[in-house]
């Protein structure tokens, strides 16, 4: 918990927004789900949804740095995102076809944070960073639980969970974070049944069915 928290917060603080793969589109999808829109909207030949103009204002400075690593952004430009007021009334259609059909399961932590921030009338910058932080903390707690219950290979799971790419993705809004969590949970649970249980009970089968179903949906 301590090492994961320290390393994860370093990635969280020092990685500029929207640097993980398709993070723009993951942000859009999570917001639309928080609005209760589980299916995408088709406009012309594109899939996406209506997004607040304040979102588009927030992401504009990051368009160039997300596709070209040599481009930079200043600390002041990042802080300006916390001054952009969230307004849900003024919207524009934005296409995000690659994430528009992603499952609700893949965005539960992100959606929870965005939903709360919307009702607290926070800025768009606060909403974005809160969603990232909450997603990372949920990931950290679940991985900690997996290491705790897995009977063998604890240090292997510890090392895998702290790989740079794992921390990089887990401190972003990527839907892969939830998928990885569910994979860790299933592996730890199955290993525990295989090593420590004399027999598999009905409740164990039910837990495995639930976890497997959630992973399949993700």
Order of alpha helices (4+ residues) and beta strands (2+ residues): alpha-alpha-beta-beta-alpha-alpha-beta-alpha-alpha-alpha-alpha-alpha-alpha
